[in-house]
Amino acid sequence: MAVDNDEMSLMLIESICQSIDLPIKTFQHPKEADEYAKNNPLDIALIDYRMPEINGIQLIQRIKGYHPEIPVIMISGVEDIKDLKLTALEAGATEYMRKPINTYEFRARVKNLLQLRHYQQLYNDQTKNLKRELKDTVKEITKREYETLTIIGRAAEYKDTETSNHIKRVASYSRLLAEKLGKDAKFQETIFHAAPLHDIGKIGIPDHILTKTGKLTEEEFEVMKQHPEIGYKILKDSKSLYLQAGALIARSHHEKFDGTGYPGGLMGIEIPMIGRIITVADVFDALISKRPYKKPWPFDMAAQEIRDQSGKHFDPEVVHSFLQNLPGIRAIVNQFKD
């Protein structure tokens, strides 16, 4: 695009541009040029300084606002304005040329700037492609990580009476509660994918204790109480955000808000929030699920137990969120029935 209120200057610029096979749109009025620049792609702009209503500096600023990466040449015959070249460059001009135009110099500068513009566009295209490829790669890696987390979570099932649907329900309850508690999207995603790891430590518990149909003896229960710490040790050294979260969950999901839980006897906010959420989700689902040693509780009875244990076993804030969203909890139960 070339803008100059002098018709002869525009004709000369157009002629030179034709000699280097550069299609050009010319304007004598800067407002028309401004409107065109606003709505059309450009590779280069050639701007005179002294024009009606909008001077060249103002037009350069507008054009650079629409097209910040294109080269702009200011062409001026003005002699009486101090520091015009500096002002033009500060406004965003790439080059400054004086009238009368030297045809050979003009052609050389324009060709050089267009070549730089071409390389810049190639770079931008390559950058976009790399970003797209990186995004796709990250998606694929993330998908594989999610699959790995699910597989690891299922590993405990082969030594336990819990079902894969138990894991899915606990994960879904936890994400719902995290959302209703105002946690950000990253926290919600993390707790959803890390929740299946809460009982991974049961891999280290002997089968005769883990699958016993009757009540555990005091000694057997002490062995069972080791599974949170076992799970933590399995996961704690991973660099994965989800496995690190899983380590916290494994270690803290049997802690109680009043400090009577295990393995650390943590109390209140000493228990990580991710663990406090999982505790409510896990206990509720255990209550409504069939086990060799118990029948499933009715939904409303299990919900009442969660309410009754507020401030004792469970964080009152998490319990409040749970009770306020029982329709959503019930929908998850119906979605993942055993």
MITOR-329990 format. One record per residue: residue in one letter; x, y, z of N, C-alpha, C in turn; residue number from 1. Coordinates in steps of 0.05 Angstrom, whole numbers. Atoms other than C-alpha are relative to their C-alpha. Layout:
N
 res   n.xx   n.yy   n.zz  ca.xx  ca.yy  ca.zz   c.xx   c.yy   c.zz   n
   A      X      Y      Z      X      Y      Z      X      Y      Z NUM
...
# end
This chain:
338
 res   n.xx   n.yy   n.zz  ca.xx  ca.yy  ca.zz   c.xx   c.yy   c.zz   n
   M     17    -24      0      0      0      0     18     25      0   1
   A    -14    -26      1     25     70    -18    -20     22      5   2
   V     18    -23     -6     -6    134     10     15     26     -3   3
   D    -13    -26      5     11    203    -17    -21     18    -13   4
   N     20    -17     13    -33    262    -33      9     12    -26   5
   D    -11     -9     25     12    278    -91     -3    -22    -21   6
   E      6     20     20    -13    241   -153     26     -9    -15   7
   M    -25      7     15     55    244   -189     18    -18     16   8
   S    -16     18    -17     91    213   -130    -11    -28      0   9
   L     12     27      0     41    156   -128      5    -14    -26  10
   M     -5     13     27     49    144   -203     28    -11     -1  11
   L    -28      9      0    125    139   -194      3    -25     17  12
   I     -2     23    -19    119     92   -134    -13    -25    -13  13
   E     14     22     13     69     49   -173     17    -12    -22  14
   S    -16      9     22    115     46   -232     24    -17     10  15
   I    -23     15    -10    175     24   -191     -8    -27     11  16
   C     10     25    -11    134    -28   -155     -7    -20    -21  17
   Q      6     18     23    110    -57   -221     26    -12    -11  18
   S    -26     10     11    183    -64   -243     11    -22     17  19
   I     -9     23    -17    195   -112   -184    -23    -19      6  20
   D     23     19     -2    129   -149   -193    -14      2     27  21
   L     13     -4    -26     99   -119   -130    -27     13     -4  22
   P     27    -12      2     23   -109   -133     -3     21     22  23
   I      3    -21    -20      6    -44    -98    -26     14     -2  24
   K     25    -15     -1    -56     -7    -76      7     28      8  25
   T     -8    -28     -5    -50     69    -78    -24     16     10  26
   F     21    -17    -11    -88    122    -40     11     29      2  27
   Q     -8    -28     -3    -86    198    -42    -11     11     27  28
   H     12     -9    -25   -130    205     20      6    -19     23  29
   P     -8     18    -22   -103    177     86    -24    -14     14  30
   K     23     13    -13   -173    162    114     -9    -25    -16  31
   E      7     23     16   -187    115     56     21    -22      4  32
   A    -22     19     -5   -119     83     66     -3    -13     27  33
   D      3     10    -27   -133     75    140    -22    -22      0  34
   E     22     19      1   -199     40    126      8    -26    -15  35
   Y    -10     23     15   -166     -6     75     18    -17     17  36
   A    -19     14    -16   -110    -24    122    -14    -15     23  37
   K     14     12    -23   -159    -40    178    -13    -27     -9  38
   N     16     23      9   -195    -92    135     13    -18    -19  39
   N    -14     16     20   -142   -122     90     28     -7      9  40
   P    -28      7     -6    -76   -159     96     20     17    -16  41
   L    -20    -16     13    -13   -120     79     28    -13      4  42
   D    -27      9     -3     60   -137     67     19     23      4  43
   I    -17    -23     -3     89    -67     64    -17     25     -4  44
   A     14    -26      3     65      6     70     20     22     -5  45
   L    -17    -22      8     96     67     38    -16     26      5  46
   I     17    -22    -10     71    131     72     15     27     -2  47
   D    -10    -28      0     81    205     57     -6     13     27  48
   Y      5    -13    -26     84    253    116    -22     21     -2  49
   R     18    -23      0     46    316     96    -25     -7    -17  50
   M     25      7     13    -26    296     81    -23     13     16  51
   P     23    -13    -14    -96    325     98    -12    -18     21  52
   E     15     12    -22   -132    308    163     17    -19     17  53
   I    -16     19    -15    -85    251    183     29      2    -12  54
   N    -27     -1     11    -10    262    176     13    -28     -1  55
   G    -13     26      3     40    206    160      6    -14     26  56
   I     -6     12    -26     61    195    232    -24    -13     12  57
   Q     25     11    -11    -10    185    255    -10    -25    -16  58
   L      9     22     16    -25    139    196     18    -25      5  59
   I    -18     22     -7     37     97    211     -8    -13     26  60
   Q      8     12    -26     14     88    283    -25    -17     -2  61
   R     24     16      4    -54     65    260      5    -26    -15  62
   I     -6     24     16    -27     17    208     15    -20     17  63
   K    -15     19    -17     22    -13    258    -18    -12     21  64
   G     19     12    -19    -36    -23    305    -15    -23    -13  65
   Y     13     22     14    -70    -66    252     19    -22     -9  66
   H    -20     18     11     -7    -98    224     27      5     13  67
   P    -25     -7    -15     49    -94    277     25    -11    -12  68
   E    -25     13      9     97   -139    238      9     10    -28  69
   I     -8     -7     27     97   -106    169     20     23      0  70
   P    -18    -23      2    153    -59    146    -15     24    -11  71
   V     12    -26      9    134     14    136     22     19     -8  72
   I    -19    -20      9    173     65     96    -13     27      0  73
   M     10    -28      2    161    139    108     16     14    -22  74
   I    -12    -15     22    174    180     46     -8     29      2  75
   S      8    -28     -5    177    256     57     19     19    -14  76
   G    -16    -22     11    200    319     23      2     23     19  77
   V      1    -22    -19    191    360     86     28      5     11  78
   E    -27     -7     -9    254    397    106     -1     16     27  79
   D      1    -19    -22    229    443    161    -10    -11     27  80
   I      9     12    -25    207    394    215     24    -15     13  81
   K    -23     11    -14    261    378    265     -5    -29      9  82
   D      1     28     -9    274    304    280    -23    -16    -11  83
   L     23     14     12    219    280    233      8    -30     -4  84
   K     -8     27      4    260    218    216     -2    -16     26  85
   L      1     13    -26    268    200    290    -29     -5      9  86
   T     28      3     -8    194    213    303    -14    -22    -16  87
   A     12     21     17    175    168    244      9    -28      9  88
   L    -11     25     -9    220    112    269    -13     -8     27  89
   E     13      5    -25    191    118    339    -29     -8     -3  90
   A     28      7      5    121    114    310     -3    -28    -12  91
   G      2     27     11    138     47    278     11     -3    -28  92
   A    -11      2     27    170     64    211     25    -18      1  93
   T    -24     17      3    223     14    188     22     15    -14  94
   E    -19    -16     16    256     61    138    -10     28     -3  95
   Y      8    -28      6    257    136    123     15      8    -25  96
   M    -12     -9     25    269    162     53    -10     28     -7  97
   R      6    -28      7    271    233     26     -9      1    -30  98
   K      7     -7     28    238    260    -37     21     21     -9  99
   P     11     18     21    253    264    -93     11    -28      2 100
   I     -7     28     -3    254    189    -95     22     -8    -19 101
   N    -21     12     17    317    156   -120     -9    -28     -7 102
   T     12     25      9    290     99   -162     16    -25      8 103
   Y    -16     24     -6    348     51   -152      1     -6     30 104
   E      0      4    -29    353     62    -77    -27    -10     10 105
   F     28      7     -8    277     57    -70     -4    -30     -6 106
   R      5     28      8    275     -9   -108     16    -19     18 107
   A    -16     18    -17    332    -39    -68    -11     -2     28 108
   R     10      1    -27    303    -20     -1    -26    -15      2 109
   V     26     14      0    233    -45    -18      5    -30     -3 110
   K     -5     28      4    260   -111    -44     12    -13     25 111
   N    -12     11    -25    302   -121     19    -20     -3     22 112
   L     21      2    -21    244   -106     65    -20    -22     -6 113
   L     19     21      8    198   -152     26     12    -28      5 114
   Q    -13     26     -6    249   -208     32      0     -6     29 115
   L      1      3    -29    254   -197    106    -28     -8     10 116
   R     28      6     -6    178   -198    110     -7    -29     -7 117
   H      5     27      9    177   -263     71     12    -20     21 118
   Y    -13     18    -19    227   -296    119    -15      1     27 119
   Q     15     -2    -25    187   -269    178    -25    -16     -1 120
   Q     25     16      3    123   -301    151      6    -30      1 121
   L     -7     28     -1    159   -367    141      6     -8     29 122
   Y     -6      6    -29    185   -363    213    -26     -2     16 123
   N     25      0    -15    115   -347    239    -16    -26     -6 124
   D     14     24      8     85   -405    199     13    -24     14 125
   Q    -14     23    -13    138   -453    225     -5      0     30 126
   T      5     -2    -29    127   -428    296    -29    -10      6 127
   K     28     10     -4     51   -440    290     -1    -30     -3 128
   N      1     29      4     63   -509    262     13    -15     24 129
   L    -13     13    -22    112   -526    318    -18      1     25 130
   K     19     -2    -23     62   -500    370    -22    -20     -2 131
   R     21     19      4      8   -542    339      9    -29      5 132
   E    -11     27     -4     52   -604    338      6     -5     29 133
   L     -5      3    -29     74   -591    410    -25     -5     15 134
   K     26      3    -14      2   -584    432    -11    -28     -4 135
   D      9     27      6    -16   -649    397     16    -21     16 136
   T    -18     19    -14     44   -684    429     -7      0     30 137
   V      7     -2    -28     26   -658    498    -26    -14      6 138
   K     26     13     -3    -45   -682    488      3    -30      1 139
   E     -4     29      2    -21   -751    469     14    -10     25 140
   I    -15      8    -24     28   -754    528    -19      0     24 141
   T     19     -2    -22    -27   -731    576    -20    -23     -1 142
   K     19     22      3    -75   -783    548     13    -26     10 143
   R    -14     25     -9    -23   -838    559      4      1     31 144
   E     -3     -1    -29    -11   -812    630    -26     -6     14 145
   Y     26      6    -12    -85   -815    645     -5    -30     -1 146
   E      4     28      3    -87   -886    619     17    -15     21 147
   T    -18     12    -20    -27   -904    663    -11      2     28 148
   L     11     -4    -27    -60   -874    724    -24    -19      5 149
   T     23     18     -3   -123   -915    711     10    -29      4 150
   I    -11     27     -2    -82   -979    702     11     -5     28 151
   I    -12      2    -26    -43   -966    766    -22     -2     22 152
   G     22      1    -19   -108   -952    803    -14    -27      0 153
   R     14     26      2   -138  -1017    778     17    -23     13 154
   A    -18     21    -10    -77  -1056    802     -9     -9     28 155
   A      8      7    -27   -103  -1052    874    -26    -17      0 156
   E     25     15      1   -170  -1083    852      5    -30      1 157
   Y     -5     29      1   -137  -1150    841      7    -12     27 158
   K     -5      9    -27   -121  -1153    915    -22      9     19 159
   D     21    -12    -17   -185  -1122    940    -27     -7    -11 160
   T     28      6      9   -260  -1130    936    -13     23    -13 161
   E     12    -23     12   -271  -1061    909     -1     -3    -30 162
   T      3      2     29   -294  -1053    836     11     24    -14 163
   S    -10    -23     16   -270  -1009    780    -20     23      1 164
   N     20    -21     -2   -336   -971    786      3     15     26 165
   H     -5    -15    -25   -318   -954    858     21     22     -6 166
   I    -21    -20      7   -255   -920    831    -12     23    -17 167
   K     12    -20     17   -295   -884    778    -18     19     15 168
   R     18    -17    -15   -347   -860    827     15     18     19 169
   V    -16    -17    -19   -296   -835    878     13     23    -15 170
   A    -12    -21     16   -260   -797    823    -20     21     -8 171
   S     20    -18      9   -324   -767    798    -12     17     23 172
   Y      9    -15    -23   -350   -748    867     20     22      7 173
   S    -22    -18     -8   -283   -716    882      1     25    -18 174
   R     -1    -22     19   -283   -674    819    -24     19      4 175
   L     24    -16     -5   -354   -651    832      3     17     25 176
   L     -3    -14    -25   -338   -632    904     21     22     -3 177
   A    -21    -20      5   -274   -595    882    -12     23    -15 178
   E     13    -21     15   -315   -556    832    -18     17     17 179
   K     19    -15    -17   -369   -537    882     14     15     23 180
   L    -16    -14    -21   -315   -517    933     15     23    -12 181
   G    -13    -23     13   -290   -466    882     29     -5     -8 182
   K    -28      5      8   -225   -501    864      2      4    -30 183
   D     -4     -6     28   -195   -483    797      0    -26    -17 184
   A      2     22     19   -198   -527    735     23    -20      3 185
   K    -23     17     -3   -128   -554    746     -2    -18     24 186
   F      4     16    -24   -144   -577    816    -21    -22     -5 187
   Q     21     19      6   -208   -610    791     10    -23    -17 188
   E    -12     20     18   -170   -646    736     19    -18     15 189
   T    -20     16    -15   -115   -668    784    -13    -20     19 190
   I     13     18    -19   -161   -696    837    -15    -23    -14 191
   F     15     20     15   -202   -733    784     18    -22     -9 192
   H    -18     20     10   -142   -768    755     18    -13     21 193
   A    -16     11    -21   -105   -779    820    -17    -17     20 194
   A     17     14    -18   -165   -806    859      2    -30     -1 195
   P     -2     29      2   -159   -877    832     24    -12     15 196
   L    -23     11    -13    -93   -883    868     -3     -1     30 197
   H      2     -3    -29   -121   -874    938      6    -26     15 198
   D     -4     25    -14   -117   -948    956     23    -17    -13 199
   I    -22     16     13    -55   -968    915     17    -14     20 200
   G    -16     12    -20    -20   -984    980    -10    -28      9 201
   K     11     26     -7    -65  -1045    989     15    -23    -14 202
   I    -17     20     13    -18  -1080    941     18    -13     19 203
   G    -19     10    -19     28  -1088   1000    -13    -14     24 204
   I     14     13    -23    -25  -1119   1047     -5    -29     -7 205
   P      4     28      5    -28  -1195   1053    -29     -7     -7 206
   D     27      7      9    -87  -1228   1018    -19     -9     22 207
   H     18     11    -21   -113  -1263   1080    -12     22     17 208
   I     11    -23    -15   -124  -1195   1113    -18     16    -19 209
   L     15    -17     18   -147  -1157   1052    -27    -11     -8 210
   T     25     13     10   -200  -1207   1031    -16    -14     22 211
   K     13     13    -22   -222  -1230   1100    -30      9      1 212
   T     28     -7      0   -298  -1233   1104    -10      9     28 213
   G      8     -8    -27   -303  -1224   1179     15     24     10 214
   K    -13    -23    -12   -280  -1170   1226     30     -6      4 215
   L    -29      3     -4   -205  -1159   1228      7      0     30 216
   T    -10     -1    -27   -168  -1174   1293     15     26      4 217
   E    -15    -24     -5   -131  -1117   1326     27     -1    -14 218
   E    -26      2     14    -65  -1143   1298     -3      3    -30 219
   E      5     -2     28    -94  -1151   1229     -7     29     -9 220
   F      7    -27      6   -122  -1081   1231     24     18     -1 221
   E    -25    -15      0    -54  -1054   1249     16     -3    -26 222
   V    -13      5     26    -27  -1087   1186    -14     16    -22 223
   M     16    -15     20    -84  -1058   1145      6     30      0 224
   K     -4    -29     -2    -69   -989   1171     27      9    -12 225
   Q    -25     -7     13     -2   -992   1137     -3      9    -30 226
   H      2     -4     29    -31   -985   1067      1     29     -9 227
   P     -4    -28      9    -34   -908   1066     29      7     -3 228
   E    -28     -6      1     40   -904   1080     14    -15    -23 229
   I    -11     15     23     56   -959   1030     -6     14    -26 230
   G      8    -14     25     17   -922    976     16     25     -4 231
   Y    -16    -25      1     53   -857    993     29     -6     -9 232
   K    -27      7      7    121   -891    988      3     -9    -30 233
   I      0      9     28    103   -922    920      1     24    -19 234
   L      5    -22     18     84   -855    890     16     25      5 235
   K    -10    -26     -9    121   -800    927     24     11    -17 236
   D    -24     -9     14    185   -797    884     -5      6    -29 237
   S      6     -5     28    150   -788    818      0     30     -6 238
   K      1    -28      8    157   -723    779    -27      8    -12 239
   S     27     -5     11     86   -730    753    -17     15     20 240
   L     19    -15    -18     37   -679    782    -21    -18     11 241
   Y     22     18     -8    -17   -733    784     10    -21     20 242
   L    -10     20    -19     26   -784    819      8     12     26 243
   Q     -6    -15    -25     50   -732    869    -26      4     16 244
   A     26     -4    -13    -23   -716    883    -10    -27     11 245
   G      8     27     -9    -37   -791    887     14     -8     26 246
   A    -15      6    -24     17   -797    940    -12     13     24 247
   L     13    -15    -22    -16   -743    983    -27    -13      7 248
   I     26     12     -4    -84   -776    973      3    -27     15 249
   A     -4     27    -12    -58   -846    990      6      3     30 250
   R    -10     -3    -27    -26   -821   1054    -22     12     19 251
   S     18    -16    -17    -83   -776   1078    -29     -8      0 252
   H     29      5      2   -149   -808   1059    -12    -16     23 253
   H     11     12    -25   -156   -845   1126      5     18     24 254
   E     -2    -20    -22   -140   -783   1168    -28     10      6 255
   K     26    -10     -7   -199   -755   1206      3     29     10 256
   F     -1    -28     -6   -216   -682   1217      6      6     29 257
   D     -3     -4    -29   -216   -690   1293     27    -11     10 258
   G    -26     10     -7   -146   -721   1292      2    -29      9 259
   T      0     28     -9   -166   -793   1308      6    -20    -23 260
   G     -5     18     23   -148   -821   1239     29    -10      0 261
   Y    -27     11      3    -85   -854   1213      9      5    -28 262
   P    -22     10    -17    -28   -859   1196     13     23     17 263
   G    -15    -22    -13     -7   -789   1221    -15     13     22 264
   G     16    -14    -21    -64   -769   1268     -3     30     -6 265
   L      2    -28      8    -69   -704   1229    -28     11      7 266
   M     25    -12     -9   -123   -655   1250     -7     25    -17 267
   G     10    -24     14   -165   -603   1212     16      5    -26 268
   I    -13     -8     25   -127   -564   1159     28    -11     -3 269
   E    -25     15      4    -64   -605   1173     -3    -21    -22 270
   I      6     20     21    -97   -655   1127     -2     15    -27 271
   P      3    -14     26    -87   -634   1054    -29      1    -10 272
   M     27     -2     10   -151   -609   1022     -7    -23    -19 273
   I      5     21     19   -144   -661    967     -7    -26     15 274
   G      6     24    -16   -144   -715   1021    -27      3     14 275
   R     26     -4    -14   -204   -684   1058    -23     -5    -19 276
   I     21      4     20   -245   -686    994     -3    -30     -6 277
   I      0     29      7   -225   -758    977    -12    -16     23 278
   T     11     15    -23   -242   -781   1048    -30     -1      0 279
   V     30     -1      2   -315   -759   1041     -9    -18    -23 280
   A      8     15     24   -319   -789    971      3    -30      5 281
   D     -6     28     -3   -287   -855    990    -18    -13     21 282
   V     16     12    -21   -325   -867   1055    -29     -2     -9 283
   F     27      2     10   -392   -850   1023     -4    -23    -18 284
   D      3     22     20   -380   -898    966      3    -27     13 285
   A     -3     25    -15   -357   -952   1014    -26     -7     14 286
   L     25      5    -14   -421   -944   1053    -22    -11    -19 287
   I     22      8     18   -467   -952    992      8    -25    -16 288
   S    -10     23     16   -425  -1010    963     -2    -26     16 289
   K      1     26    -12   -432  -1084    977     29    -10      5 290
   R    -26     11     -7   -372  -1116   1012     -5    -28     13 291
   P      4     27    -11   -361  -1188   1036     -9      1     30 292
   Y      6     -2    -29   -369  -1163   1108    -24     18      5 293
   K     23    -17     -5   -429  -1117   1097    -18      2    -24 294
   K     18     -6     22   -490  -1102   1056      1     30     -7 295
   P     -1    -29      7   -496  -1035   1018    -21     16     16 296
   W     19    -18    -14   -528   -978   1056    -17     14    -21 297
   P     16    -17     18   -586   -940   1024     13     28     -3 298
   F    -13    -26      7   -564   -874    992     -5     20     22 299
   D      6    -21    -19   -601   -830   1042     12     -6     27 300
   M    -13      7    -25   -574   -868   1102     30      7      0 301
   A    -29     -6      3   -503   -861   1076      5     30      1 302
   A     -3    -29      0   -513   -787   1064     -4     11     28 303
   Q      4     -9    -28   -539   -779   1136     25     -6     16 304
   E    -25      7    -14   -476   -814   1161     22     21     -5 305
   I    -19    -21      7   -434   -763   1124     -7     26     16 306
   R      9    -24    -15   -475   -707   1156      7     -3     30 307
   D     -4      4    -29   -469   -738   1226     30      2      7 308
   Q    -29      0     -6   -393   -743   1220     14     26     -8 309
   S    -12    -26      6   -383   -671   1200     14     11     25 310
   G    -16    -10    -22   -328   -641   1244     13    -22     16 311
   K    -13     22    -13   -309   -710   1269     18    -15    -20 312
   H    -16     14     20   -288   -755   1212      6     19    -24 313
   F     -2    -15     25   -299   -703   1157      2     31      5 314
   D     -2    -29      1   -283   -630   1142    -29     11     -4 315
   P     28    -11      3   -349   -591   1153     -4     14    -27 316
   E      3    -14     25   -336   -549   1091     -5    -20    -23 317
   V      4     20     21   -330   -611   1047    -27    -14      3 318
   V     26     12     -5   -391   -642   1080    -22     18    -10 319
   H     21    -19     10   -432   -579   1066     -2     -1    -30 320
   S      1      2     29   -412   -582    993    -13    -26     -9 321
   F     11     26      6   -429   -656    991    -31      1      2 322
   L     28      1     -5   -498   -646   1021    -16     20    -19 323
   Q     13    -19     18   -513   -586    976     -2    -10    -28 324
   N     -2     10     28   -499   -628    914     -8    -29     -1 325
   L      9     28      0   -534   -694    929    -11     -9    -27 326
   P     10      9     27   -570   -695    861     23     -8    -18 327
   G    -23      7     16   -502   -694    827     13    -25      9 328
   I    -11     25    -11   -476   -748    873    -16    -24     -8 329
   R     17     22      8   -536   -791    859      2     -7    -30 330
   A     -4      5     29   -527   -782    784     25    -16     -6 331
   I    -25     15      4   -456   -808    790     -4    -29      8 332
   V      6     28     -9   -480   -869    829    -15    -15    -21 333
   N     16     13     21   -531   -884    775     16     -5    -26 334
   Q    -17      3     24   -479   -874    720     19    -23      2 335
   F    -20     21     -3   -429   -922    749    -10    -21     20 336
   K     10     21    -17   -470   -978    779     17    -25     -2 337
   D    -14     25      1   -436  -1043    799    -16    -21    -14 338
# end
